[in-house]
Amino acid sequence: MKVRTRLATAAVAAMTAAVVLYAGTASAATMFSDDFNDGNSTGWTTSGGTWTVGADGTPVLRQSGTSSDARARAGATSWSNYTVSVRVKLTAVNGTNRFAAVLARAQSNTSYYYLALRTNNTVELKKLVGGSSTTLASAAVTVTTGTWYTLSLKVSGSGLEGRVNGGSTVTATDSQFATGQVGVATYNAAANFDDVLVVDAAGPSPSPSASSSPGSSPSASASPSPSASPSASPSPSGPPPNPPGPGQPDGFATVAGYGQATTTGGAGGPTVTVDTTEEFLDYIARTGPYTIQVSGTITLPTGNTDGMHNVTSDKTIVGLGSTARLVGGGLNIGLPISDAVTSPPANAVHNIIIRNLSISGASDDLINVQMFSHHIWIDHNDLSDGGDGALDIKRGSDLLTVSWNRFHDHDKTTLVGHDDANGAQDTGRLRVTYHHNFFDRSDQRNPRVRFSPLVHVYNNYYFDNSYGIASTNESGLFVEGNYFYSVNNPGRVEFSGPLGRMVERNNILVECNHPIEVRGTVTDPATFYPYTVDPPASVPTIVPAGAGVGKI
């Protein structure tokens, strides 16, 4: 898919245009995108190397030469303030310290800014002027041939900011180039590129300090007063203003990616009301957008599906009133499992909203999200008594928001990441926002996370749990404004498997046996989307009153 010019106002409105990426005080609109699913690279100008469109799970832009510099450029020379992101996989290198890069404000094949992912395990923010390079900033990052990474380069005024997989931030200021095209490049390396996305970034660039991790001292206090917690002070910059209003998705479900601007569900399609099993299974499997209103109790069969029933893309499934129920089975969002698929396929399931439903009694999961599904909003549901997970998110799925749900009468609540050996599918993806959920005696995995660069957990109410959150396999958890009551281990990075990373801010712990464990740095979610944190002392009141069904 290619978008060659800035979207007109009417078109932006039609796709619910508040695309939020690198959000500050301004929203972002798509200027250009190319996922190469049309099988060509029309609109790209190449220099050096061998450029083709080939398959890597889905069509990708492939540069297969390793003996020289190679570049491909696209877009308008007049573009000034924007963020360009691309997924990149190094496939072969010739020598040491080679790289693949994303370019911004390209003047020519020898003059531009670029973010280079290097095989000496660094990421470098650089500029090239007449073929001569200058390093502006660098950071350590593990770089493995054959692994997908997401590179993002923001240029706004004289501010430059680069990121790898949403973290590993490098920033600098430079005024050499004010406008220019976007592009990708390699240096004595072969690489595949996919999902190029350019969104505008009007307004001042964040200061370098805004990209550093906030303070993360342990939250050992058991006092209900926020001021008593050693981490009670929010970051100096605070979150951006103006999050979406009631009834609108928020969090990672609104962040652009994979050719999708935000999550709209069945918007634009017909609205139907179903009250029988046959009607429900018919409409959730149909092609195209539908808003499916569930009335009363629907029993989902087991049969040959193990009680899991597939939901296709572009669907809103919403319960009517407070009595809409799915019993005996669960919902599957995603293509059939395949370990051989390690990048998002063109037909990945996407753009689904599930709201105001009680789901219980499944023999397997209540809701399962898998195989690179993206842009999912799960909101105001009551999830209980499943055979396995209440809500599992795994195998490369990305850009989800889980909000205002009540989880109860369940053991393994919500898993993010399939297992410790699934890094090929999961690394750099699995970005999820959890907010205002009521974990009501749900024993464990609230959530348990592997490989994700950022899971944002805020304003949730934890009541009488074995453990709250677990971060493993170098996943990054940003935990703020939650209330933990009678939780043995509120937050853990020392768990089964490799260690994770966790930053905590302004949480309240009451009658908990251990503090929140902290380790490493994690990107502030305010980098990606606007949100407002309620005072954590109010969470035990507002979350039980607002979470679950019958509240929207």
Disulfide bonds with the S-S distance in Angstrom:
none
